[in-house]
Amino acid sequence: MNTNFKSGYVTIIGKPNVGKSTLLNLILGKKVAIVSPIAGTTRFTIAGIKNLPNAQIIFFDTPGIYDPKNELEKRMYIYAYNSIVDADVILFMVNATDGLLEYDREILKKFESILNENNKNLEKVNVLCIINKIDLVKDKSKVDNLCNTIKEELKFFKDVIPISALNNTGIELLLDTIIKYLPLQEKLFEDEDAFKLPIKLHISEIIREKIFQNIYQEIPKSTAVIIEEIKPGDVDKNKLIIEAYIIVERENHKAIIIGENGKKIKQIGTQARVEIEQLVNKPVYLSLYVKVKEKWTKKTDFISQLGF
């Protein structure tokens, strides 16, 4: 037994669009979480494993939902809640360009209430403050001042670490600091793919990401993708035939996704197909259809079909 080896669970929390998914994808060296300009697009507590010579870190990227408004958000909140309670280390992310906003403080209050409900004291929990997007701040003294302000005002943080998830700045220091607070124990998982998304869910997330990237200003985050069928081709058995349905709540959203003469949906499909082919390592024929299902975010039975 390696008495110096550490392993444990790390949960990333923070307001939507602060870069949680980007950080997770960077650390793991592969894409496991949807990256989008739309706030709050992560739906699952997607996990990944980082194996290092002296540690194994199991990461959770929580949906940024702290005040659920509908049935979908209630399910998402449960994922976030459970990963917070079970974590050995919490990474609380803030945006370097914004500083510590009132919304950040509200999330911290909710986080503390979740701990209290489970008889955990905030002072005794390993919480690190991660200041992301420092590459966007020209005056570096502003980052230093923000670090000092947070350390002075919120003394429960075990450390404050400035990073750029986009430029891979400060990540080595972050990993070293995480390991410092993990418990001494052997690997929890032998298989790096222990938390790998089911293939249908992974493909649906790829398509959903391409929707947001292409028409993010006009389509709300209440857009779902259901993979109806995945099968080998009739002629070329090595080719995968994938049929997927994009679910929206309104007719005008359907028209936006399809676009003039089908231009938008073709663009979404082409981009998604390229990434899916990299995922499955096979040629893919992707058929996309758009369906309107009014108020689907409030329908329990339908949300269950999405994997919640």
Phi, psi and omega per residue, in radians:
M1 nan 2.327 3.104
N2 -1.460 1.864 -3.055
T3 -1.293 -0.210 3.137
N4 -1.747 -0.003 -3.080
F5 -1.414 2.485 3.129
K6 -2.204 2.613 3.049
S7 -2.705 2.676 3.139
G8 3.024 -3.113 -3.057
Y9 -1.782 2.385 3.131
V10 -2.207 2.203 3.117
T11 -1.930 2.344 3.114
I12 -1.781 2.150 3.100
I13 -2.210 2.942 -3.129
G14 2.572 2.994 -3.091
K15 -1.158 2.758 3.130
P16 -1.002 2.541 3.036
N17 1.170 0.449 3.110
V18 -1.579 -0.135 3.077
G19 1.897 0.343 -3.106
K20 -1.099 -0.828 -3.123
S21 -1.169 -0.668 3.107
T22 -1.077 -0.748 3.113
L23 -1.105 -0.789 -3.134
L24 -1.063 -0.811 3.132
N25 -1.086 -0.669 3.135
L26 -1.144 -0.848 -3.093
I27 -1.093 -0.697 -3.082
L28 -1.436 -0.224 3.097
G29 1.256 0.292 3.095
K30 -2.767 2.841 -3.076
K31 -1.495 2.036 3.091
V32 -2.160 -0.204 -3.081
A33 -2.306 2.549 -3.135
I34 -1.164 2.353 3.096
V35 -2.048 2.160 -3.020
S36 -2.641 2.645 3.059
P37 -1.283 -0.154 3.126
I38 -1.465 2.273 3.110
A39 -1.181 2.413 3.008
G40 1.302 0.576 -3.119
T41 -1.523 -0.288 3.070
T42 -1.180 2.251 -3.116
R43 -1.958 -0.454 -3.058
F44 -1.994 2.619 3.046
T45 -1.350 1.258 -3.049
I46 -1.148 2.315 -3.097
A47 -2.049 2.671 3.051
G48 -2.565 2.767 -3.088
I49 -1.991 2.270 3.056
K50 -1.927 1.945 3.106
N51 -1.687 2.187 3.111
L52 -2.162 2.843 -3.113
P53 -0.976 -0.554 -3.065
N54 -2.011 0.099 -3.072
A55 -2.847 2.756 2.957
Q56 -2.206 2.128 -3.117
I57 -1.973 2.183 3.089
I58 -1.807 2.018 -3.038
F59 -1.732 2.504 2.997
F60 -2.179 2.316 3.074
D61 -1.925 1.874 -3.008
T62 -1.461 2.555 2.966
P63 -1.070 2.437 -3.106
G64 -1.402 0.999 -3.117
I65 -2.042 2.040 -3.132
Y66 -2.176 -0.108 3.091
D67 -2.497 1.369 -3.018
P68 -1.072 2.358 -3.080
K69 -1.864 -0.408 -3.126
N70 -2.475 -3.098 -3.057
E71 -1.101 -0.686 3.104
L72 -1.060 -0.843 -3.108
E73 -1.187 -0.512 3.063
K74 -1.110 -0.737 3.108
R75 -1.137 -0.730 3.133
M76 -1.107 -0.676 -3.134
Y77 -1.098 -0.667 3.126
I78 -1.042 -0.736 3.099
Y79 -1.050 -0.835 -3.121
A80 -1.086 -0.778 -3.106
Y81 -1.026 -0.889 -3.082
N82 -1.101 -0.688 -3.103
S83 -1.230 -0.502 3.081
I84 -1.220 -0.802 -3.096
V85 -1.096 -0.654 -3.013
D86 -1.571 -0.094 -3.000
A87 -1.322 2.561 3.002
D88 -1.500 -0.564 3.116
V89 -2.375 2.397 3.066
I90 -1.945 2.265 3.012
L91 -1.802 1.985 3.091
F92 -1.750 2.008 -3.031
M93 -1.733 2.383 3.013
V94 -2.225 2.828 -3.101
N95 -1.627 2.175 -3.107
A96 -1.057 -0.550 -3.104
T97 -1.348 -0.427 -3.117
D98 -1.654 -0.499 -2.983
G99 1.343 -2.790 -3.123
L100 -1.608 1.836 -3.091
L101 -1.578 2.949 3.095
E102 -1.064 -0.619 3.117
Y103 -1.090 -0.691 3.085
D104 -1.053 -0.748 -3.135
R105 -1.127 -0.653 3.105
E106 -1.109 -0.709 3.111
I107 -1.117 -0.733 3.104
L108 -1.084 -0.676 3.095
K109 -1.124 -0.741 3.115
K110 -1.147 -0.713 3.104
F111 -1.039 -0.777 3.138
E112 -1.142 -0.654 3.135
S113 -1.169 -0.615 3.078
I114 -1.119 -0.735 3.099
L115 -1.102 -0.767 -3.131
N116 -1.071 -0.679 3.116
E117 -1.070 -0.426 -3.121
N118 -1.910 0.408 3.070
N119 0.997 0.680 3.101
K120 -2.010 2.379 -3.138
N121 -1.628 2.223 -3.111
L122 -0.953 -0.672 -3.110
E123 -1.107 -0.439 -3.072
K124 -1.739 0.019 3.131
V125 -1.660 2.480 -3.126
N126 -1.417 1.610 -3.135
V127 -1.964 2.168 3.089
L128 -1.901 2.379 3.052
C129 -1.637 2.127 -3.127
I130 -1.896 2.043 3.107
I131 -1.664 1.859 -3.045
N132 -1.690 2.866 3.077
K133 1.198 0.618 3.117
I134 -1.189 -0.284 3.098
D135 -1.155 -0.336 -3.112
L136 -1.569 -0.069 -3.133
V137 -1.786 1.981 -3.095
K138 -1.262 -0.710 3.141
D139 -1.562 1.764 -3.042
K140 -1.138 -0.366 3.110
S141 -1.133 -0.464 3.101
K142 -1.142 -0.626 3.101
V143 -1.187 -0.769 3.109
D144 -1.052 -0.754 3.131
N145 -1.111 -0.687 3.123
L146 -1.130 -0.750 3.101
C147 -1.019 -0.805 -3.110
N148 -1.155 -0.701 3.123
T149 -1.083 -0.790 -3.134
I150 -1.132 -0.735 3.128
K151 -1.079 -0.684 -3.113
E152 -1.283 -0.743 -3.012
E153 -1.449 -0.665 -3.065
L154 -2.065 1.422 -2.984
K155 -1.290 -0.171 3.129
F156 -1.272 -0.337 3.092
F157 -1.128 2.260 3.124
K158 -1.249 -0.497 3.120
D159 -2.836 2.746 3.060
V160 -2.151 2.121 -3.013
I161 -2.204 2.040 3.063
P162 -1.406 2.359 -3.132
I163 -2.491 2.930 2.858
S164 -2.258 1.856 3.123
A165 -1.144 -0.512 -3.128
L166 -1.251 -0.686 -3.059
N167 -1.812 0.108 3.104
N168 1.073 0.678 3.135
T169 -1.760 2.246 3.086
G170 1.404 0.089 -3.049
I171 -1.260 -0.658 3.127
E172 -1.104 -0.749 3.091
L173 -1.099 -0.710 3.127
L174 -1.056 -0.820 -3.140
L175 -1.099 -0.746 3.116
D176 -1.063 -0.678 -3.126
T177 -1.235 -0.694 3.082
I178 -1.023 -0.851 -3.104
I179 -1.030 -0.636 3.133
K180 -0.950 -0.603 -3.049
Y181 -1.777 0.033 3.089
L182 -1.389 2.643 3.100
P183 -1.270 2.625 3.046
L184 -1.274 1.973 3.085
Q185 -2.956 2.845 -3.140
E186 -1.252 3.044 3.092
K187 -0.919 2.420 3.070
L188 -1.515 -0.459 -3.126
F189 -2.398 2.332 3.088
E190 -1.457 -0.555 -3.050
D191 -1.680 2.109 3.128
E192 -1.116 -0.414 -3.111
D193 -1.653 0.350 -3.096
A194 -1.025 -0.523 -3.099
F195 -1.909 0.311 -3.092
K196 -1.090 2.383 3.107
L197 -1.113 2.495 2.981
P198 -0.964 2.559 -2.995
I199 -1.004 -0.716 3.140
K200 -1.111 -0.718 -3.140
L201 -1.186 -0.689 3.122
H202 -1.098 -0.777 3.140
I203 -1.134 -0.717 3.137
S204 -1.116 -0.619 3.105
E205 -1.200 -0.636 3.080
I206 -1.075 -0.807 -3.129
I207 -1.131 -0.727 -3.132
R208 -1.097 -0.690 3.100
E209 -1.061 -0.757 -3.106
K210 -1.159 -0.550 3.065
I211 -1.085 -0.867 -3.104
F212 -1.131 -0.655 -3.106
Q213 -1.213 -0.489 -3.083
N214 -1.648 -0.531 -3.096
I215 -2.439 0.754 -3.019
Y216 -1.162 -0.408 -3.105
Q217 -1.403 -0.279 -3.019
E218 -2.004 -0.255 -3.067
I219 -1.985 2.240 3.111
P220 -1.266 2.873 -3.128
K221 -1.253 -0.118 3.071
S222 -1.424 0.943 3.082
T223 -2.075 2.243 -3.090
A224 -2.068 2.764 3.051
V225 -2.273 2.221 3.100
I226 -2.033 2.223 3.074
I227 -1.502 1.919 -3.080
E228 -1.331 -0.684 -3.050
E229 -2.741 2.465 2.966
I230 -2.287 2.110 -3.106
K231 -2.590 2.743 3.061
P232 -1.183 2.655 3.111
G233 -1.148 2.653 3.136
D234 -1.172 -0.688 -3.119
V235 -1.634 -0.983 3.136
D236 -1.709 1.776 -3.081
K237 -1.168 -0.316 3.137
N238 -1.416 -0.289 3.136
K239 -1.511 2.436 3.085
L240 -1.712 2.298 3.049
I241 -1.755 2.075 -3.090
I242 -2.096 2.231 3.094
E243 -1.992 2.149 -3.069
A244 -2.294 2.558 3.108
Y245 -2.011 2.222 3.044
I246 -1.631 2.126 -3.060
I247 -1.816 2.196 3.086
V248 -2.200 2.938 -3.071
E249 -1.689 -0.238 -3.072
R250 -2.404 2.687 3.140
E251 -1.108 -0.674 -3.113
N252 -1.173 -0.492 3.056
H253 -1.180 -0.654 3.102
K254 -1.058 -0.786 -3.130
A255 -1.109 -0.656 -3.129
I256 -1.155 -0.767 -3.108
I257 -1.155 -0.698 3.128
I258 -1.197 -0.754 3.119
G259 1.343 2.997 -3.127
E260 -1.148 2.165 -3.109
N261 0.971 0.510 3.086
G262 1.306 0.273 -3.040
K263 -1.125 -0.759 -3.067
K264 -1.198 -0.803 -3.094
I265 -1.170 -0.542 3.067
K266 -1.155 -0.726 3.121
Q267 -1.106 -0.783 3.111
I268 -1.072 -0.804 -3.113
G269 -1.105 -0.719 3.139
T270 -1.108 -0.826 -3.139
Q271 -1.128 -0.726 -3.141
A272 -1.145 -0.731 -3.107
R273 -1.043 -0.756 -3.141
V274 -1.015 -0.786 -3.113
E275 -1.258 -0.646 3.113
I276 -1.127 -0.686 3.109
E277 -1.074 -0.634 3.080
Q278 -1.183 -0.606 -3.134
L279 -1.206 -0.816 -3.043
V280 -1.646 -0.178 -3.137
N281 1.013 0.708 3.117
K282 -2.581 2.735 3.000
P283 -1.179 2.573 -3.046
V284 -2.298 2.411 2.935
Y285 -1.919 2.003 -3.038
L286 -1.936 2.151 3.064
S287 -1.904 2.168 3.139
L288 -1.981 2.356 3.082
Y289 -2.258 2.630 3.137
V290 -2.002 2.259 3.127
K291 -2.151 2.539 3.064
V292 -1.734 2.174 3.047
K293 -2.306 1.736 -3.043
E294 -1.087 2.384 3.069
K295 0.944 0.633 -3.094
W296 -1.136 -0.458 -3.121
T297 -1.175 -0.182 3.135
K298 -1.857 0.042 -3.056
K299 -1.809 1.931 -3.036
T300 -1.016 -0.802 -3.060
D301 -1.119 -0.698 -3.131
F302 -1.220 -0.706 3.138
I303 -1.080 -0.595 3.096
S304 -1.087 -0.569 3.102
Q305 -1.119 -0.412 -3.095
L306 -1.449 -0.061 3.083
G307 1.863 0.151 3.139
F308 -1.602 nan nan
